[in-house]
Amino acid sequence: MVAGGAPPATVQETSLAHLIDPKRTWYNNRRLITLNAWIVLLLITSSTTGYDGSMMNGLQSLPQWESSFHNPSNGKLGLLNAIQNIGALAGYPFAPYVSDGVGRRRAVWFGAAIMCIGAAIQTASQSVGMFIGARFLIGFGNTFAANAAPMLVTELSYPTYRAPLTSLYNSLWYSGAIIAAWTTFGSFRINNTWAWRLPSLLQGLPSIIQVVLVLFAPESPRWLVSKGREAEALKTLAYYHADGNEQDPVVQFEFNEIKAALEFDRTVAANVGWKSLFATPGNRKRMRIIIAIAFFTQWSGNGLLSYYLSKVLNEIGITDSSTQLLINGALQIWSLMAALYASYAIDRLGRRLLVLSSAGLMTLFYMAQAICFSEYAQHGTAAAGHAVVAFIFLFSSAYALTFSPLAIAYTVEILPFNLRAKGLSIFNFVISLALIFNQYVNPIALGALGWKYYLVYVCWLACEFIFLWFFIVETKDRTLEETAALFDGEDAIGQITHKAAQGAREDGSSEKDV
């Protein structure tokens, strides 16, 4: 709760929704079309990560790749997959300082430039060590781009499109996965090392596009205000959100709410520095949810499908490389469709409904996979093996309903500006830890336990559902600043929105408008 509180404010006084012109939509407004085009440039950052997971899945089905690197298996295969996230771990201490210090755009550019170098070395690899080093660089660079890009998306978006666009960020993981899956499916027919070098080369394409264009994109108005560049922030908001009209009531409300929220963080919540992430009850609640979701995104059994699908398919009798690559490609398209639907419906259905539906369905479908896998392992029933494939598709769609669109979107929206970069860095750090464990342990455990390994994930998924039931907070129908303040109590929201409305009136908006 906030000492002193804010003066009582009516809903009409503090609401942004009623100020937004319903006729101003992304498809009939030139400035919004331009803004969303810049946002698409930022969204493709996630494609790089998705491309990597699917590419490594596909490469394991390529005899040309296996012969080039002497048929890696178990621990060595785990290291080849995990090294990208080890590289990411090396960048996490520095990423928030780059994002907050030089700005979101430059941080994306810096990360993309490093990934271009990594992709070039990976394509030219002549040894396992060279391939591992290249993947380390790709992970290191991705840390900076992936820290800044989703924040810039959520901080730039027009209010009515903020949640769907931010949700699209992680959903587009599958776009990269689809390109990689079908690239490896096509390159399978190349009878030399270009069967794996071509997919490696294409991994750098999104980063090349960003290096060329991202510095021309608009900077975050929140970051500009935090650096004292308020005139630039107001001009950016007005240009993209109101056709250049700085006195537009939506722009004035947004601008003053940003200033009020930053002032609240500095003076009341004291949200400054790493220690503040855990210093208050509200921040501890945020971090408990963020850390849990980060673990859940990788410890939900999806790691087996993202990096070791070929091994899983081998266990159920599907050993033909062409068939494995075809299943991998179809699975990515299926998952993308589910993730895009969830991104579209996020403000209609709400966060809690999507999260709990996803967790419940994942538990059910993973249990079904375990049962069918057991039947195949013990009796060799071909129908049971085919059923495993069907439940893999159903599980993947359930996963995509929440953890693809919501993991990043929910994290950035519940964090206040001064903690957003650091909190997102913690989120990505935890994901990398979880991924390193999964990528290294999964092939060993699957080889040792077979279908019984699935039972571990069934129990874990049930625990996830219980946690999410008790701790996920609904955040729909709030502005970015209101959502971030939600964890500090209703008084915090009242104080910020009251100051926003009051500031908008003082800046020239009429009492009727605000």
Salt bridges, closest charged atoms under 4 A:
GLU13 OE1 - HIS498 ND1 3.81
GLU13 OE2 - ARG505 NH2 3.13
ASP52 OD1 - ARG135 NH1 2.40
ASP100 OD1 - ARG104 NH1 2.80
GLU155 OE2 - ARG104 NH2 2.98
GLU155 OE2 - ARG420 NH1 2.95
GLU219 OE2 - ARG105 NE 3.70
GLU232 OE1 - ARG229 NH2 2.90
ASP248 OD2 - ARG24 NH2 3.89
GLU254 OE1 - HIS241 ND1 2.82
GLU263 OE1 - ARG266 NH2 3.50
ASP347 OD1 - ARG351 NH1 2.88
GLU413 OE1 - ARG162 NH1 3.10
GLU413 OE1 - ARG351 NH2 2.97
GLU481 OE2 - ARG222 NE 2.97
ASP488 OD2 - ARG286 NH2 2.86
GLU490 OE2 - ARG478 NH2 3.80
GLU511 OE1 - ARG505 NE 3.64
